[in-house]
Amino acid sequence: MKKGTKYALILGAIPFVTLVFALPLVNRIHPVVLGLPFLLFWILTWVILTPFILFLAYVLEKKFNPPDKGEDN
């Protein structure tokens, strides 16, 4: 596996892990953050951060694995 692909997969897995496997660990009603229960704040934060993380994964993929000269991408 290429270096950039490995980094992109690791970065792409971070939002998945935090939204699926970490929810039981942060499932609390208190504290309240910005008027939201902590669990809702956690989910909302990761939904907002996910596009930025995936963009960073895209940039790393392109940096370490440039397209071949014969490809149109």
PDB file with one MODEL, atoms N, CA, C and O in Angstrom:
MODEL        1
ATOM      1  N   MET A   1       0.850  -1.165   0.000  1.00  0.00           N
ATOM      2  CA  MET A   1       0.000   0.000   0.000  1.00  0.00           C
ATOM      3  C   MET A   1       0.902   1.238   0.000  1.00  0.00           C
ATOM      4  O   MET A   1       1.909   1.286   0.706  1.00  0.00           O
ATOM      5  N   LYS A   2       0.529   2.223  -0.793  1.00  0.00           N
ATOM      6  CA  LYS A   2       1.321   3.438  -0.890  1.00  0.00           C
ATOM      7  C   LYS A   2       1.188   4.270   0.386  1.00  0.00           C
ATOM      8  O   LYS A   2       0.203   4.175   1.118  1.00  0.00           O
ATOM      9  N   LYS A   3       2.209   5.081   0.623  1.00  0.00           N
ATOM     10  CA  LYS A   3       2.271   5.877   1.854  1.00  0.00           C
ATOM     11  C   LYS A   3       1.079   6.825   1.977  1.00  0.00           C
ATOM     12  O   LYS A   3       0.462   6.902   3.040  1.00  0.00           O
ATOM     13  N   GLY A   4       0.747   7.548   0.905  1.00  0.00           N
ATOM     14  CA  GLY A   4      -0.361   8.494   0.946  1.00  0.00           C
ATOM     15  C   GLY A   4      -1.694   7.814   1.160  1.00  0.00           C
ATOM     16  O   GLY A   4      -2.563   8.348   1.849  1.00  0.00           O
ATOM     17  N   THR A   5      -1.864   6.639   0.575  1.00  0.00           N
ATOM     18  CA  THR A   5      -3.105   5.896   0.742  1.00  0.00           C
ATOM     19  C   THR A   5      -3.274   5.451   2.192  1.00  0.00           C
ATOM     20  O   THR A   5      -4.377   5.491   2.736  1.00  0.00           O
ATOM     21  N   LYS A   6      -2.184   5.031   2.806  1.00  0.00           N
ATOM     22  CA  LYS A   6      -2.245   4.603   4.204  1.00  0.00           C
ATOM     23  C   LYS A   6      -2.646   5.774   5.111  1.00  0.00           C
ATOM     24  O   LYS A   6      -3.498   5.624   5.986  1.00  0.00           O
ATOM     25  N   TYR A   7      -2.028   6.935   4.895  1.00  0.00           N
ATOM     26  CA  TYR A   7      -2.376   8.112   5.690  1.00  0.00           C
ATOM     27  C   TYR A   7      -3.828   8.522   5.462  1.00  0.00           C
ATOM     28  O   TYR A   7      -4.529   8.877   6.410  1.00  0.00           O
ATOM     29  N   ALA A   8      -4.279   8.475   4.222  1.00  0.00           N
ATOM     30  CA  ALA A   8      -5.654   8.864   3.906  1.00  0.00           C
ATOM     31  C   ALA A   8      -6.652   7.919   4.575  1.00  0.00           C
ATOM     32  O   ALA A   8      -7.681   8.368   5.080  1.00  0.00           O
ATOM     33  N   LEU A   9      -6.364   6.639   4.585  1.00  0.00           N
ATOM     34  CA  LEU A   9      -7.259   5.682   5.229  1.00  0.00           C
ATOM     35  C   LEU A   9      -7.300   5.879   6.741  1.00  0.00           C
ATOM     36  O   LEU A   9      -8.361   5.772   7.357  1.00  0.00           O
ATOM     37  N   ILE A  10      -6.154   6.163   7.330  1.00  0.00           N
ATOM     38  CA  ILE A  10      -6.123   6.408   8.777  1.00  0.00           C
ATOM     39  C   ILE A  10      -6.924   7.657   9.113  1.00  0.00           C
ATOM     40  O   ILE A  10      -7.713   7.657  10.057  1.00  0.00           O
ATOM     41  N   LEU A  11      -6.721   8.726   8.339  1.00  0.00           N
ATOM     42  CA  LEU A  11      -7.481   9.951   8.579  1.00  0.00           C
ATOM     43  C   LEU A  11      -8.973   9.741   8.353  1.00  0.00           C
ATOM     44  O   LEU A  11      -9.795  10.272   9.100  1.00  0.00           O
ATOM     45  N   GLY A  12      -9.327   8.972   7.329  1.00  0.00           N
ATOM     46  CA  GLY A  12     -10.734   8.707   7.059  1.00  0.00           C
ATOM     47  C   GLY A  12     -11.396   7.866   8.133  1.00  0.00           C
ATOM     48  O   GLY A  12     -12.609   7.941   8.327  1.00  0.00           O
ATOM     49  N   ALA A  13     -10.603   7.067   8.831  1.00  0.00           N
ATOM     50  CA  ALA A  13     -11.153   6.211   9.879  1.00  0.00           C
ATOM     51  C   ALA A  13     -11.424   6.973  11.176  1.00  0.00           C
ATOM     52  O   ALA A  13     -12.229   6.528  11.995  1.00  0.00           O
ATOM     53  N   ILE A  14     -10.769   8.102  11.369  1.00  0.00           N
ATOM     54  CA  ILE A  14     -10.928   8.855  12.623  1.00  0.00           C
ATOM     55  C   ILE A  14     -12.380   9.282  12.854  1.00  0.00           C
ATOM     56  O   ILE A  14     -12.911   9.021  13.933  1.00  0.00           O
ATOM     57  N   PRO A  15     -13.054   9.936  11.874  1.00  0.00           N
ATOM     58  CA  PRO A  15     -14.452  10.303  12.128  1.00  0.00           C
ATOM     59  C   PRO A  15     -15.358   9.084  12.336  1.00  0.00           C
ATOM     60  O   PRO A  15     -16.279   9.121  13.151  1.00  0.00           O
ATOM     61  N   PHE A  16     -15.090   8.014  11.599  1.00  0.00           N
ATOM     62  CA  PHE A  16     -15.895   6.799  11.750  1.00  0.00           C
ATOM     63  C   PHE A  16     -15.776   6.241  13.167  1.00  0.00           C
ATOM     64  O   PHE A  16     -16.779   5.916  13.803  1.00  0.00           O
ATOM     65  N   VAL A  17     -14.564   6.138  13.644  1.00  0.00           N
ATOM     66  CA  VAL A  17     -14.338   5.584  14.979  1.00  0.00           C
ATOM     67  C   VAL A  17     -14.964   6.474  16.047  1.00  0.00           C
ATOM     68  O   VAL A  17     -15.578   5.973  16.989  1.00  0.00           O
ATOM     69  N   THR A  18     -14.813   7.793  15.908  1.00  0.00           N
ATOM     70  CA  THR A  18     -15.350   8.687  16.932  1.00  0.00           C
ATOM     71  C   THR A  18     -16.872   8.741  16.907  1.00  0.00           C
ATOM     72  O   THR A  18     -17.494   8.974  17.943  1.00  0.00           O
ATOM     73  N   LEU A  19     -17.478   8.531  15.753  1.00  0.00           N
ATOM     74  CA  LEU A  19     -18.940   8.585  15.686  1.00  0.00           C
ATOM     75  C   LEU A  19     -19.598   7.235  15.970  1.00  0.00           C
ATOM     76  O   LEU A  19     -20.772   7.193  16.338  1.00  0.00           O
ATOM     77  N   VAL A  20     -18.878   6.152  15.809  1.00  0.00           N
ATOM     78  CA  VAL A  20     -19.493   4.832  16.011  1.00  0.00           C
ATOM     79  C   VAL A  20     -19.054   4.197  17.329  1.00  0.00           C
ATOM     80  O   VAL A  20     -19.889   3.800  18.141  1.00  0.00           O
ATOM     81  N   PHE A  21     -17.751   4.105  17.534  1.00  0.00           N
ATOM     82  CA  PHE A  21     -17.268   3.343  18.678  1.00  0.00           C
ATOM     83  C   PHE A  21     -17.077   4.179  19.939  1.00  0.00           C
ATOM     84  O   PHE A  21     -17.066   3.628  21.039  1.00  0.00           O
ATOM     85  N   ALA A  22     -16.927   5.483  19.806  1.00  0.00           N
ATOM     86  CA  ALA A  22     -16.704   6.313  20.992  1.00  0.00           C
ATOM     87  C   ALA A  22     -18.005   6.811  21.613  1.00  0.00           C
ATOM     88  O   ALA A  22     -17.983   7.363  22.713  1.00  0.00           O
ATOM     89  N   LEU A  23     -19.128   6.632  20.942  1.00  0.00           N
ATOM     90  CA  LEU A  23     -20.390   7.140  21.486  1.00  0.00           C
ATOM     91  C   LEU A  23     -20.741   6.573  22.862  1.00  0.00           C
ATOM     92  O   LEU A  23     -21.184   7.338  23.719  1.00  0.00           O
ATOM     93  N   PRO A  24     -20.568   5.287  23.117  1.00  0.00           N
ATOM     94  CA  PRO A  24     -20.872   4.813  24.474  1.00  0.00           C
ATOM     95  C   PRO A  24     -19.984   5.446  25.547  1.00  0.00           C
ATOM     96  O   PRO A  24     -20.381   5.529  26.709  1.00  0.00           O
ATOM     97  N   LEU A  25     -18.800   5.887  25.168  1.00  0.00           N
ATOM     98  CA  LEU A  25     -17.894   6.495  26.144  1.00  0.00           C
ATOM     99  C   LEU A  25     -18.273   7.933  26.478  1.00  0.00           C
ATOM    100  O   LEU A  25     -17.951   8.424  27.560  1.00  0.00           O
ATOM    101  N   VAL A  26     -18.957   8.614  25.553  1.00  0.00           N
ATOM    102  CA  VAL A  26     -19.305  10.021  25.769  1.00  0.00           C
ATOM    103  C   VAL A  26     -20.795  10.219  25.976  1.00  0.00           C
ATOM    104  O   VAL A  26     -21.273  11.353  25.950  1.00  0.00           O
ATOM    105  N   ASN A  27     -21.533   9.150  26.178  1.00  0.00           N
ATOM    106  CA  ASN A  27     -22.982   9.227  26.330  1.00  0.00           C
ATOM    107  C   ASN A  27     -23.340   9.750  27.726  1.00  0.00           C
ATOM    108  O   ASN A  27     -23.595   8.982  28.653  1.00  0.00           O
ATOM    109  N   ARG A  28     -23.349  11.060  27.839  1.00  0.00           N
ATOM    110  CA  ARG A  28     -23.649  11.729  29.110  1.00  0.00           C
ATOM    111  C   ARG A  28     -24.630  12.868  28.853  1.00  0.00           C
ATOM    112  O   ARG A  28     -24.589  13.506  27.801  1.00  0.00           O
ATOM    113  N   ILE A  29     -25.494  13.115  29.801  1.00  0.00           N
ATOM    114  CA  ILE A  29     -26.403  14.253  29.683  1.00  0.00           C
ATOM    115  C   ILE A  29     -25.715  15.501  30.213  1.00  0.00           C
ATOM    116  O   ILE A  29     -25.898  16.594  29.675  1.00  0.00           O
ATOM    117  N   HIS A  30     -24.929  15.339  31.262  1.00  0.00           N
ATOM    118  CA  HIS A  30     -24.170  16.463  31.811  1.00  0.00           C
ATOM    119  C   HIS A  30     -22.712  16.189  31.563  1.00  0.00           C
ATOM    120  O   HIS A  30     -22.308  15.046  31.774  1.00  0.00           O
ATOM    121  N   PRO A  31     -21.919  17.069  31.159  1.00  0.00           N
ATOM    122  CA  PRO A  31     -22.087  18.514  31.086  1.00  0.00           C
ATOM    123  C   PRO A  31     -22.890  18.934  29.858  1.00  0.00           C
ATOM    124  O   PRO A  31     -23.037  18.192  28.887  1.00  0.00           O
ATOM    125  N   VAL A  32     -23.389  20.132  29.949  1.00  0.00           N
ATOM    126  CA  VAL A  32     -24.100  20.750  28.838  1.00  0.00           C
ATOM    127  C   VAL A  32     -23.130  21.722  28.174  1.00  0.00           C
ATOM    128  O   VAL A  32     -22.563  22.590  28.838  1.00  0.00           O
ATOM    129  N   VAL A  33     -22.942  21.575  26.864  1.00  0.00           N
ATOM    130  CA  VAL A  33     -22.022  22.426  26.114  1.00  0.00           C
ATOM    131  C   VAL A  33     -22.834  23.206  25.088  1.00  0.00           C
ATOM    132  O   VAL A  33     -23.506  22.613  24.244  1.00  0.00           O
ATOM    133  N   LEU A  34     -22.774  24.522  25.159  1.00  0.00           N
ATOM    134  CA  LEU A  34     -23.528  25.402  24.263  1.00  0.00           C
ATOM    135  C   LEU A  34     -25.026  25.096  24.292  1.00  0.00           C
ATOM    136  O   LEU A  34     -25.711  25.226  23.278  1.00  0.00           O
ATOM    137  N   GLY A  35     -25.520  24.696  25.439  1.00  0.00           N
ATOM    138  CA  GLY A  35     -26.934  24.393  25.597  1.00  0.00           C
ATOM    139  C   GLY A  35     -27.338  23.027  25.088  1.00  0.00           C
ATOM    140  O   GLY A  35     -28.523  22.696  25.092  1.00  0.00           O
ATOM    141  N   LEU A  36     -26.382  22.225  24.649  1.00  0.00           N
ATOM    142  CA  LEU A  36     -26.664  20.884  24.131  1.00  0.00           C
ATOM    143  C   LEU A  36     -26.120  19.838  25.094  1.00  0.00           C
ATOM    144  O   LEU A  36     -25.078  20.045  25.715  1.00  0.00           O
ATOM    145  N   PRO A  37     -26.827  18.709  25.220  1.00  0.00           N
ATOM    146  CA  PRO A  37     -26.221  17.602  25.969  1.00  0.00           C
ATOM    147  C   PRO A  37     -24.906  17.203  25.311  1.00  0.00           C
ATOM    148  O   PRO A  37     -24.741  17.348  24.100  1.00  0.00           O
ATOM    149  N   PHE A  38     -23.980  16.706  26.106  1.00  0.00           N
ATOM    150  CA  PHE A  38     -22.638  16.446  25.597  1.00  0.00           C
ATOM    151  C   PHE A  38     -22.650  15.498  24.401  1.00  0.00           C
ATOM    152  O   PHE A  38     -21.880  15.698  23.462  1.00  0.00           O
ATOM    153  N   LEU A  39     -23.500  14.474  24.408  1.00  0.00           N
ATOM    154  CA  LEU A  39     -23.540  13.532  23.297  1.00  0.00           C
ATOM    155  C   LEU A  39     -23.934  14.220  21.994  1.00  0.00           C
ATOM    156  O   LEU A  39     -23.333  13.961  20.952  1.00  0.00           O
ATOM    157  N   LEU A  40     -24.924  15.082  22.041  1.00  0.00           N
ATOM    158  CA  LEU A  40     -25.338  15.803  20.837  1.00  0.00           C
ATOM    159  C   LEU A  40     -24.240  16.761  20.374  1.00  0.00           C
ATOM    160  O   LEU A  40     -23.992  16.900  19.176  1.00  0.00           O
ATOM    161  N   PHE A  41     -23.589  17.415  21.325  1.00  0.00           N
ATOM    162  CA  PHE A  41     -22.474  18.288  20.977  1.00  0.00           C
ATOM    163  C   PHE A  41     -21.346  17.495  20.323  1.00  0.00           C
ATOM    164  O   PHE A  41     -20.750  17.960  19.352  1.00  0.00           O
ATOM    165  N   TRP A  42     -21.047  16.311  20.839  1.00  0.00           N
ATOM    166  CA  TRP A  42     -20.002  15.438  20.295  1.00  0.00           C
ATOM    167  C   TRP A  42     -20.319  15.062  18.850  1.00  0.00           C
ATOM    168  O   TRP A  42     -19.459  15.173  17.976  1.00  0.00           O
ATOM    169  N   ILE A  43     -21.532  14.626  18.601  1.00  0.00           N
ATOM    170  CA  ILE A  43     -21.933  14.230  17.252  1.00  0.00           C
ATOM    171  C   ILE A  43     -21.876  15.422  16.305  1.00  0.00           C
ATOM    172  O   ILE A  43     -21.355  15.308  15.196  1.00  0.00           O
ATOM    173  N   LEU A  44     -22.401  16.547  16.726  1.00  0.00           N
ATOM    174  CA  LEU A  44     -22.404  17.748  15.889  1.00  0.00           C
ATOM    175  C   LEU A  44     -20.983  18.206  15.575  1.00  0.00           C
ATOM    176  O   LEU A  44     -20.698  18.606  14.446  1.00  0.00           O
ATOM    177  N   THR A  45     -20.108  18.152  16.546  1.00  0.00           N
ATOM    178  CA  THR A  45     -18.714  18.543  16.328  1.00  0.00           C
ATOM    179  C   THR A  45     -18.049  17.662  15.278  1.00  0.00           C
ATOM    180  O   THR A  45     -17.354  18.166  14.396  1.00  0.00           O
ATOM    181  N   TRP A  46     -18.255  16.348  15.367  1.00  0.00           N
ATOM    182  CA  TRP A  46     -17.613  15.448  14.415  1.00  0.00           C
ATOM    183  C   TRP A  46     -18.244  15.517  13.034  1.00  0.00           C
ATOM    184  O   TRP A  46     -17.564  15.300  12.031  1.00  0.00           O
ATOM    185  N   VAL A  47     -19.525  15.815  12.972  1.00  0.00           N
ATOM    186  CA  VAL A  47     -20.152  16.008  11.657  1.00  0.00           C
ATOM    187  C   VAL A  47     -19.562  17.235  10.974  1.00  0.00           C
ATOM    188  O   VAL A  47     -19.378  17.236   9.757  1.00  0.00           O
ATOM    189  N   ILE A  48     -19.265  18.272  11.740  1.00  0.00           N
ATOM    190  CA  ILE A  48     -18.663  19.480  11.180  1.00  0.00           C
ATOM    191  C   ILE A  48     -17.190  19.249  10.828  1.00  0.00           C
ATOM    192  O   ILE A  48     -16.723  19.765   9.813  1.00  0.00           O
ATOM    193  N   LEU A  49     -16.457  18.498  11.631  1.00  0.00           N
ATOM    194  CA  LEU A  49     -15.034  18.256  11.388  1.00  0.00           C
ATOM    195  C   LEU A  49     -14.760  17.251  10.277  1.00  0.00           C
ATOM    196  O   LEU A  49     -13.696  17.301   9.661  1.00  0.00           O
ATOM    197  N   THR A  50     -15.683  16.349  10.006  1.00  0.00           N
ATOM    198  CA  THR A  50     -15.451  15.286   9.035  1.00  0.00           C
ATOM    199  C   THR A  50     -15.066  15.789   7.641  1.00  0.00           C
ATOM    200  O   THR A  50     -14.107  15.262   7.077  1.00  0.00           O
ATOM    201  N   PRO A  51     -15.750  16.772   7.049  1.00  0.00           N
ATOM    202  CA  PRO A  51     -15.317  17.228   5.722  1.00  0.00           C
ATOM    203  C   PRO A  51     -13.895  17.782   5.711  1.00  0.00           C
ATOM    204  O   PRO A  51     -13.175  17.594   4.730  1.00  0.00           O
ATOM    205  N   PHE A  52     -13.478  18.452   6.766  1.00  0.00           N
ATOM    206  CA  PHE A  52     -12.118  18.985   6.826  1.00  0.00           C
ATOM    207  C   PHE A  52     -11.085  17.863   6.916  1.00  0.00           C
ATOM    208  O   PHE A  52     -10.027  17.928   6.290  1.00  0.00           O
ATOM    209  N   ILE A  53     -11.404  16.838   7.700  1.00  0.00           N
ATOM    210  CA  ILE A  53     -10.495  15.699   7.823  1.00  0.00           C
ATOM    211  C   ILE A  53     -10.404  14.958   6.501  1.00  0.00           C
ATOM    212  O   ILE A  53      -9.312  14.562   6.092  1.00  0.00           O
ATOM    213  N   LEU A  54     -11.527  14.763   5.825  1.00  0.00           N
ATOM    214  CA  LEU A  54     -11.503  14.069   4.546  1.00  0.00           C
ATOM    215  C   LEU A  54     -10.795  14.889   3.476  1.00  0.00           C
ATOM    216  O   LEU A  54     -10.147  14.319   2.597  1.00  0.00           O
ATOM    217  N   PHE A  55     -10.904  16.217   3.530  1.00  0.00           N
ATOM    218  CA  PHE A  55     -10.150  17.056   2.604  1.00  0.00           C
ATOM    219  C   PHE A  55      -8.656  16.917   2.853  1.00  0.00           C
ATOM    220  O   PHE A  55      -7.874  16.845   1.905  1.00  0.00           O
ATOM    221  N   LEU A  56      -8.250  16.879   4.121  1.00  0.00           N
ATOM    222  CA  LEU A  56      -6.845  16.670   4.443  1.00  0.00           C
ATOM    223  C   LEU A  56      -6.367  15.306   3.935  1.00  0.00           C
ATOM    224  O   LEU A  56      -5.247  15.192   3.437  1.00  0.00           O
ATOM    225  N   ALA A  57      -7.195  14.288   4.054  1.00  0.00           N
ATOM    226  CA  ALA A  57      -6.852  12.967   3.530  1.00  0.00           C
ATOM    227  C   ALA A  57      -6.684  13.025   2.008  1.00  0.00           C
ATOM    228  O   ALA A  57      -5.781  12.396   1.457  1.00  0.00           O
ATOM    229  N   TYR A  58      -7.550  13.775   1.337  1.00  0.00           N
ATOM    230  CA  TYR A  58      -7.456  13.943  -0.115  1.00  0.00           C
ATOM    231  C   TYR A  58      -6.150  14.633  -0.496  1.00  0.00           C
ATOM    232  O   TYR A  58      -5.474  14.217  -1.437  1.00  0.00           O
ATOM    233  N   VAL A  59      -5.800  15.680   0.234  1.00  0.00           N
ATOM    234  CA  VAL A  59      -4.565  16.416  -0.053  1.00  0.00           C
ATOM    235  C   VAL A  59      -3.348  15.514   0.158  1.00  0.00           C
ATOM    236  O   VAL A  59      -2.426  15.518  -0.658  1.00  0.00           O
ATOM    237  N   LEU A  60      -3.340  14.750   1.237  1.00  0.00           N
ATOM    238  CA  LEU A  60      -2.221  13.834   1.477  1.00  0.00           C
ATOM    239  C   LEU A  60      -2.136  12.770   0.393  1.00  0.00           C
ATOM    240  O   LEU A  60      -1.041  12.413  -0.043  1.00  0.00           O
ATOM    241  N   GLU A  61      -3.268  12.267  -0.037  1.00  0.00           N
ATOM    242  CA  GLU A  61      -3.282  11.259  -1.102  1.00  0.00           C
ATOM    243  C   GLU A  61      -2.678  11.833  -2.380  1.00  0.00           C
ATOM    244  O   GLU A  61      -1.863  11.178  -3.029  1.00  0.00           O
ATOM    245  N   LYS A  62      -3.068  13.035  -2.738  1.00  0.00           N
ATOM    246  CA  LYS A  62      -2.537  13.660  -3.956  1.00  0.00           C
ATOM    247  C   LYS A  62      -1.057  14.016  -3.806  1.00  0.00           C
ATOM    248  O   LYS A  62      -0.303  13.937  -4.776  1.00  0.00           O
ATOM    249  N   LYS A  63      -0.636  14.406  -2.606  1.00  0.00           N
ATOM    250  CA  LYS A  63       0.759  14.790  -2.402  1.00  0.00           C
ATOM    251  C   LYS A  63       1.692  13.592  -2.530  1.00  0.00           C
ATOM    252  O   LYS A  63       2.709  13.664  -3.220  1.00  0.00           O
ATOM    253  N   PHE A  64       1.349  12.494  -1.868  1.00  0.00           N
ATOM    254  CA  PHE A  64       2.227  11.331  -1.860  1.00  0.00           C
ATOM    255  C   PHE A  64       2.027  10.424  -3.071  1.00  0.00           C
ATOM    256  O   PHE A  64       2.933   9.668  -3.422  1.00  0.00           O
ATOM    257  N   ASN A  65       0.882  10.481  -3.707  1.00  0.00           N
ATOM    258  CA  ASN A  65       0.595   9.639  -4.861  1.00  0.00           C
ATOM    259  C   ASN A  65       0.117  10.501  -6.030  1.00  0.00           C
ATOM    260  O   ASN A  65      -1.071  10.498  -6.351  1.00  0.00           O
ATOM    261  N   PRO A  66       1.027  11.236  -6.667  1.00  0.00           N
ATOM    262  CA  PRO A  66       0.581  12.076  -7.792  1.00  0.00           C
ATOM    263  C   PRO A  66       0.056  11.202  -8.925  1.00  0.00           C
ATOM    264  O   PRO A  66       0.509  10.070  -9.094  1.00  0.00           O
ATOM    265  N   PRO A  67      -0.900  11.718  -9.706  1.00  0.00           N
ATOM    266  CA  PRO A  67      -1.431  10.918 -10.815  1.00  0.00           C
ATOM    267  C   PRO A  67      -0.358  10.670 -11.869  1.00  0.00           C
ATOM    268  O   PRO A  67       0.558  11.472 -12.052  1.00  0.00           O
ATOM    269  N   ASP A  68      -0.493   9.548 -12.551  1.00  0.00           N
ATOM    270  CA  ASP A  68       0.437   9.233 -13.642  1.00  0.00           C
ATOM    271  C   ASP A  68       0.245  10.226 -14.767  1.00  0.00           C
ATOM    272  O   ASP A  68      -0.811  10.848 -14.880  1.00  0.00           O
ATOM    273  N   LYS A  69       1.272  10.377 -15.606  1.00  0.00           N
ATOM    274  CA  LYS A  69       1.193  11.353 -16.689  1.00  0.00           C
ATOM    275  C   LYS A  69       0.154  10.986 -17.726  1.00  0.00           C
ATOM    276  O   LYS A  69      -0.322  11.872 -18.436  1.00  0.00           O
ATOM    277  N   GLY A  70      -0.218   9.735 -17.847  1.00  0.00           N
ATOM    278  CA  GLY A  70      -1.179   9.294 -18.840  1.00  0.00           C
ATOM    279  C   GLY A  70      -2.621   9.466 -18.395  1.00  0.00           C
ATOM    280  O   GLY A  70      -3.532   9.354 -19.214  1.00  0.00           O
ATOM    281  N   GLU A  71      -2.851   9.739 -17.100  1.00  0.00           N
ATOM    282  CA  GLU A  71      -4.220   9.857 -16.591  1.00  0.00           C
ATOM    283  C   GLU A  71      -4.732  11.282 -16.757  1.00  0.00           C
ATOM    284  O   GLU A  71      -3.944  12.226 -16.810  1.00  0.00           O
ATOM    285  N   ASP A  72      -6.056  11.437 -16.840  1.00  0.00           N
ATOM    286  CA  ASP A  72      -6.673  12.755 -17.004  1.00  0.00           C
ATOM    287  C   ASP A  72      -6.894  13.459 -15.674  1.00  0.00           C
ATOM    288  O   ASP A  72      -7.140  14.665 -15.674  1.00  0.00           O
ATOM    289  N   ASN A  73      -6.818  12.769 -14.543  1.00  0.00           N
ATOM    290  CA  ASN A  73      -7.094  13.381 -13.242  1.00  0.00           C
ATOM    291  C   ASN A  73      -6.040  14.334 -12.934  1.00  0.00           C
ATOM    292  O   ASN A  73      -6.071  14.969 -11.880  1.00  0.00           O
TER     293      ASN A  73
ENDMDL
END
